[in-house]
Every structure is written in structure tokens, then in C-alpha cells.
Amino acid sequence: MMSIRYDGKVAIVTGAGQGLGRSHAIELARRGARVVVNDLGGAKDGTGGSSEASLSVVAEIEALGGQAIANGANVARYDEVEAMIKQTMDKWGRVDILVNNAGILRDKSFTKGSLDDFKLVVDVHLMGTVNCSKACWEIMKEQAYGRIVVTTSSSGLYGNFGQTNYSSAKMGVIGLMNTLVQEGVKYDIRVNALAPAAGTRMTEGLIPEDAFKLMTPEAVTPAVLYLVSEDAPTRTILCAGAGAYAVARIVETDGVWLPTAEQTPEGIAANWGAITSTEGEKVPEAGFEQTVKFTAKAAEGLGISLG
């Protein structure tokens, strides 16, 4: 098996001062990438700021013989992200890999949480990912090469009590990924999602201590390294934690067509078993496939040809 390396590639990792981002940045550098270590240096709730963490990671990378620069851009502010990309281009002239890792937590139940906190979490996780991806997009198109990772979560995919803000943002990046994949395919821009389970300051105190020890950031990072490799897949949600890896998919049941007289809530209730049957379910590649499927079922049921 050939070793996966990133020689000649330039990678940006956001939120790379600690935890998962630090692990991603160091391992990318260890395998030959030149790395922009982005970190605002705030607390896990997004308050404060310091360059100490990012500079420390740069020092670690340089001690390994790698190349890295620190950047303190707030990913929620597009002007700061643009300045980060300019710094990268001025230094190395390209951007090949973007790992959107930066995030904060403002956990509270929906009843108790404020809309200001909700907006802040969405701004960092979702709009931060949008901002960084947007700022790199034309560069990657011109290069005809790019690898982007968005960071989702099991909280976004399946929900988690007290995390309406976080889970909304984390599902939002999946929608972003799904469409960027379609718009980037002709330029060899591949976009994937990581759903990590790691013991970091974001999860400290939320996970039993014995499990926390198993869930190292270093056990998650191989998933990122694969998703940004030259032979990476695209439009994949790769889940990783404690050395275990799985793929999550959004599936749609085959469904049924109902005659006009049965196109009622009562008709849906009467046919609920068939509508929810997993037999024949698929993973759609694009939204229009649902339209094609539904109109084909309607045509078949009505005995007409759609030409």
C-alpha cells in the first residue's frame, strides 16, 4: 500500500490551536504539507482570543522539520478570512486543502438558550465554514484541484439534548457539502464531511473518563487525512472515534404513489407501512432525483408516458 502524502500541497486548518485541529495540522505537516494553523485562541464558548495556541502548534511543526504559519482570523468574519487566504497565497501561492474545524459551544436547552447564542454558534460553525470555503473556492477552481472537509457531528445528524444551536449548524454544513460537491466536480474539488467523536475540551465532562481516554484526537485525524488525499472520495460523511470508522448516509425510501382520491392525510396514514418500508431505499446523489422518482411513479400509476 502506497503511503499517503501531501508534498507540495498547502493546507489550512481552522481551529488548529488545540484538540482535533492541532492533531490534523501536525499530521498533515508530518506528511509533507505546508500548513496554515488558524486559531482565534478563544475559550470553548468563543470568548477571548490569543495567538499563543497557534504559535505553539507552528513551533511543534517546525520542530518536526515542517513548514507552518500561524493565523488568528475569526472564521465568522469574512474580511478576516480573506486576509488569511491572502497571507497564504503571498507565502505559498496556492491552497490545496481546507479543513473546516473551528467551533464553539453554547449548550443550553431550547427553552433556556438565547437567540444571540444560537446565532453565534451558527455563525462560527456554519458561516465560518461557508466563509473559508468561499474564500478558497476560486483559487481551487483555477488550480483544478481542491480538497475541502467540513466538520459535522452526530449531534447534527441525529440530535442531542441541549444542542439545538450546534446541531442546526452541524446539519447545515451537510447541505453545503452536498451542493459544493456538484459545483466542484468538474474542477476536481472534492468535498467531504467528518463526524468526529473525540475527547477534547469541547467534550470534557460530557463523556465518562474511561471512554474519554479512548477518544483521542489522534484516532480521528486519519479520517481527515484520507478525506483530503488525492484519491479521496467526495460527498462522504465519515464518522471517526476511538479508532473506529463508519460512514453515515441520508437515505430515502422508495415510497408509493397514491391515486388522487387517496392523496389525503388519511390516505397517507393508511399507507404508512409502504411509505416507510426500507425495501428499495436509496442514497440520492442530488435533489432532482426525488422529483424524477415521484413523477415516474405518478406516470406509472396514471398509465401515462412522460415522453
C-alpha positions as CSV (number, residue, x, y, z in Angstrom):
1,M,0.0,0.0,0.0
2,M,1.4,3.4,-1.0
3,S,1.9,6.0,1.7
4,I,-0.5,9.0,1.5
5,R,1.5,12.2,1.5
6,Y,0.9,15.9,0.7
7,D,4.3,17.1,-0.6
8,G,3.9,20.3,-2.5
9,K,0.4,20.9,-1.0
10,V,-0.8,23.8,1.1
11,A,-3.3,23.1,3.8
12,I,-5.4,25.4,6.0
13,V,-6.8,24.0,9.2
14,T,-9.1,26.2,11.2
15,G,-9.4,25.9,15.0
16,A,-6.0,24.3,14.9
17,G,-4.6,25.6,18.2
18,Q,-5.8,22.6,20.3
19,G,-7.6,19.3,20.2
20,L,-8.6,17.9,16.8
21,G,-7.4,20.8,14.7
22,R,-3.9,20.6,16.3
23,S,-3.8,16.9,15.6
24,H,-4.9,17.4,11.9
25,A,-2.4,20.2,11.4
26,I,0.6,18.3,12.8
27,E,-0.1,15.1,10.9
28,L,-0.6,17.0,7.6
29,A,2.7,18.7,8.1
30,R,4.3,15.4,9.1
31,R,3.3,14.0,5.7
32,G,4.7,17.0,3.8
33,A,2.0,19.7,3.7
34,R,2.8,23.3,4.4
35,V,0.2,24.3,6.9
36,V,-1.7,27.4,8.0
37,V,-2.5,27.0,11.7
38,N,-5.6,29.1,12.1
39,D,-6.9,29.7,15.6
40,L,-8.6,32.7,17.2
41,G,-7.4,31.4,20.6
42,G,-10.7,31.9,22.4
43,A,-12.4,29.8,25.1
44,K,-14.6,26.9,24.1
45,D,-17.6,29.3,24.3
46,G,-15.9,31.6,21.8
47,T,-14.9,34.4,24.2
48,G,-11.5,35.9,24.3
49,G,-8.6,35.5,21.9
50,S,-4.9,34.8,21.9
51,S,-2.2,33.8,19.4
52,E,-0.4,31.6,21.9
53,A,-2.0,28.3,20.9
54,S,-1.5,28.7,17.1
55,L,2.1,29.8,17.6
56,S,2.7,26.7,19.8
57,V,1.5,24.4,17.1
58,V,3.6,26.1,14.5
59,A,6.6,25.6,16.8
60,E,5.7,21.9,17.1
61,I,5.5,21.5,13.3
62,E,8.8,23.4,12.8
63,A,10.5,21.1,15.4
64,L,9.4,18.2,13.2
65,G,11.1,19.8,10.2
66,G,7.8,21.0,8.6
67,Q,6.6,24.4,7.4
68,A,3.8,26.3,9.0
69,I,2.5,29.8,9.7
70,A,0.0,31.0,12.4
71,N,-3.1,32.9,11.7
72,G,-5.6,34.4,14.1
73,A,-8.6,35.0,11.9
74,N,-12.1,34.8,13.3
75,V,-13.7,32.5,10.7
76,A,-17.1,34.1,11.4
77,R,-15.8,37.3,9.8
78,Y,-15.3,37.2,6.1
79,D,-12.8,40.1,5.9
80,E,-10.5,38.3,8.3
81,V,-10.8,35.0,6.4
82,E,-10.0,36.9,3.1
83,A,-6.9,38.3,4.9
84,M,-5.9,34.7,5.9
85,I,-6.2,33.5,2.3
86,K,-4.1,36.4,1.1
87,Q,-1.4,35.7,3.7
88,T,-1.4,32.0,2.5
89,M,-1.2,33.0,-1.2
90,D,1.5,35.6,-0.6
91,K,3.5,33.0,1.3
92,W,3.0,29.8,-0.8
93,G,0.9,30.7,-3.8
94,R,-1.8,28.1,-3.6
95,V,-4.4,26.5,-1.4
96,D,-5.0,22.8,-1.9
97,I,-6.6,21.6,1.3
98,L,-9.1,23.3,3.7
99,V,-10.1,21.6,6.9
100,N,-13.0,23.5,8.5
101,N,-12.6,22.5,12.1
102,A,-13.2,25.7,14.1
103,G,-16.1,25.7,16.5
104,I,-17.6,26.8,19.8
105,L,-20.2,25.6,22.2
106,R,-23.1,27.4,23.9
107,D,-25.1,24.4,25.1
108,K,-28.5,25.1,26.7
109,S,-31.9,23.6,26.2
110,F,-34.0,25.3,23.5
111,T,-36.2,26.9,26.2
112,K,-33.3,28.4,28.1
113,G,-30.9,29.3,25.2
114,S,-30.8,32.8,23.8
115,L,-31.2,33.7,20.2
116,D,-27.9,35.6,20.4
117,D,-26.1,32.4,21.5
118,F,-27.9,30.5,18.7
119,K,-26.8,32.9,16.1
120,L,-23.2,33.0,17.4
121,V,-22.9,29.2,17.2
122,V,-24.3,29.1,13.7
123,D,-22.1,32.0,12.6
124,V,-18.9,30.1,13.7
125,H,-19.8,26.6,12.6
126,L,-21.9,27.1,9.5
127,M,-20.9,30.6,8.3
128,G,-17.3,30.0,9.3
129,T,-17.3,27.0,7.0
130,V,-19.0,29.0,4.3
131,N,-16.6,31.9,4.6
132,C,-13.5,29.8,4.5
133,S,-14.8,27.6,1.6
134,K,-15.9,30.7,-0.3
135,A,-12.6,32.4,0.1
136,C,-10.7,29.4,-1.3
137,W,-13.2,28.3,-4.0
138,E,-12.0,30.4,-7.0
139,I,-8.4,29.5,-6.1
140,M,-9.2,25.8,-6.2
141,K,-11.2,26.2,-9.4
142,E,-8.2,27.9,-11.1
143,Q,-5.9,25.2,-9.9
144,A,-8.3,22.5,-10.9
145,Y,-7.7,20.9,-7.6
146,G,-9.1,21.2,-4.1
147,R,-9.9,19.1,-1.1
148,I,-12.4,20.5,1.5
149,V,-13.5,18.9,4.7
150,V,-16.5,20.2,6.7
151,T,-16.9,19.1,10.3
152,T,-20.3,17.8,11.1
153,S,-21.4,15.9,14.3
154,S,-23.6,13.1,15.5
155,S,-25.5,15.9,17.2
156,G,-26.3,17.3,13.8
157,L,-27.0,14.0,12.2
158,Y,-29.1,12.6,15.0
159,G,-29.8,15.3,17.5
160,N,-28.5,15.8,21.1
161,F,-30.4,17.4,24.0
162,G,-29.3,20.9,24.8
163,Q,-27.6,21.5,21.4
164,T,-30.2,22.9,19.1
165,N,-27.8,25.7,18.0
166,Y,-24.9,23.3,17.5
167,S,-26.9,20.6,15.8
168,S,-28.6,23.0,13.4
169,A,-25.2,24.4,12.3
170,K,-23.7,20.9,12.0
171,M,-26.5,19.7,9.8
172,G,-26.2,22.9,7.8
173,V,-22.7,22.0,6.7
174,I,-24.0,18.8,5.2
175,G,-26.3,20.7,2.9
176,L,-23.4,22.9,2.0
177,M,-21.2,19.9,1.2
178,N,-23.9,18.2,-0.9
179,T,-24.1,21.2,-3.3
180,L,-20.4,22.1,-3.3
181,V,-19.7,18.6,-4.5
182,Q,-21.9,19.1,-7.5
183,E,-20.4,22.5,-8.3
184,G,-16.8,21.4,-7.8
185,V,-16.7,18.1,-9.6
186,K,-15.5,19.4,-13.0
187,Y,-12.6,21.2,-11.2
188,D,-11.5,18.1,-9.2
189,I,-12.7,19.8,-6.0
190,R,-13.8,17.1,-3.6
191,V,-15.8,17.9,-0.5
192,N,-16.4,15.6,2.4
193,A,-17.6,15.7,6.0
194,L,-16.0,14.5,9.1
195,A,-18.2,13.4,12.1
196,P,-15.7,13.1,14.9
197,A,-16.1,11.6,18.4
198,A,-13.1,12.8,20.4
199,G,-12.1,13.6,23.9
200,T,-11.3,17.4,23.7
201,R,-12.1,20.5,25.7
202,M,-15.4,20.6,23.8
203,T,-16.4,17.2,25.2
204,E,-14.6,17.1,28.5
205,G,-17.0,16.4,31.4
206,L,-19.7,15.1,29.0
207,I,-18.1,11.7,28.5
208,P,-17.2,9.0,31.1
209,E,-13.5,9.2,31.9
210,D,-12.6,5.7,30.7
211,A,-14.3,6.4,27.3
212,F,-12.7,9.9,27.2
213,K,-9.2,8.3,27.3
214,L,-10.0,6.1,24.3
215,M,-11.3,9.0,22.2
216,T,-8.1,10.7,21.3
217,P,-7.9,13.4,18.6
218,E,-5.1,11.3,17.0
219,A,-7.6,8.4,16.4
220,V,-9.8,10.8,14.4
221,T,-7.2,12.5,12.3
222,P,-6.5,9.6,9.9
223,A,-10.1,10.1,8.7
224,V,-9.3,13.7,7.8
225,L,-6.0,12.6,6.1
226,Y,-7.9,10.2,3.9
227,L,-10.6,12.7,3.0
228,V,-8.1,15.3,1.8
229,S,-5.9,12.8,-0.1
230,E,-5.5,12.9,-3.9
231,D,-7.6,9.7,-4.2
232,A,-10.3,10.9,-1.7
233,P,-13.9,10.2,-2.2
234,T,-16.4,13.0,-2.4
235,R,-19.8,13.7,-0.7
236,T,-18.9,11.3,2.1
237,I,-19.8,11.6,5.8
238,L,-17.0,9.7,7.5
239,C,-17.5,9.1,11.2
240,A,-14.5,8.5,13.4
241,G,-13.8,7.9,17.1
242,A,-11.6,5.8,19.3
243,G,-10.1,4.1,16.3
244,A,-13.4,3.1,14.8
245,Y,-14.7,4.4,11.4
246,A,-18.1,4.3,9.8
247,V,-20.0,6.1,7.0
248,A,-23.3,7.9,7.6
249,R,-25.8,8.3,4.8
250,I,-29.0,10.2,4.1
251,V,-31.4,7.7,2.6
252,E,-34.8,8.0,1.1
253,T,-37.4,5.2,1.0
254,D,-38.7,4.1,-2.4
255,G,-42.2,5.3,-1.4
256,V,-45.5,4.8,-3.1
257,W,-47.8,6.7,-5.4
258,L,-51.4,7.2,-4.2
259,P,-54.4,7.8,-6.5
260,T,-56.0,11.2,-6.3
261,A,-58.7,10.1,-4.0
262,E,-56.2,8.8,-1.6
263,Q,-53.9,11.9,-1.6
264,T,-55.2,12.8,1.8
265,P,-53.8,12.7,5.3
266,E,-56.0,9.6,5.8
267,G,-54.5,8.0,2.7
268,I,-51.0,8.6,3.9
269,A,-51.9,7.1,7.3
270,A,-53.4,4.0,5.6
271,N,-50.3,3.5,3.5
272,W,-47.7,4.5,6.1
273,G,-46.2,1.0,6.2
274,A,-45.5,1.0,2.5
275,I,-44.2,4.6,2.6
276,T,-41.7,3.9,5.3
277,S,-40.6,0.5,4.1
278,T,-36.8,0.2,3.8
279,E,-37.1,-2.1,0.8
280,G,-35.6,-0.4,-2.2
281,E,-34.4,2.7,-0.3
282,K,-31.5,4.6,-1.9
283,V,-29.0,7.3,-1.2
284,P,-29.9,10.1,-3.7
285,E,-26.9,11.8,-5.4
286,A,-28.9,15.1,-6.0
287,G,-32.2,16.6,-5.1
288,F,-33.7,16.3,-8.6
289,E,-33.6,12.5,-8.3
290,Q,-36.6,12.8,-5.9
291,T,-38.6,14.7,-8.5
292,V,-37.7,12.2,-11.2
293,K,-38.8,9.3,-9.0
294,F,-42.0,10.9,-7.9
295,T,-43.1,11.9,-11.4
296,A,-42.2,8.5,-12.7
297,K,-44.3,6.8,-10.0
298,A,-47.2,9.2,-10.8
299,A,-47.0,8.5,-14.5
300,E,-46.9,4.7,-13.9
301,G,-49.9,5.0,-11.6
302,L,-51.9,7.1,-14.1
303,G,-50.8,5.0,-17.1
304,I,-49.3,7.9,-19.0
305,S,-46.0,8.5,-20.7
306,L,-43.8,11.4,-19.8
307,G,-42.1,11.3,-23.2
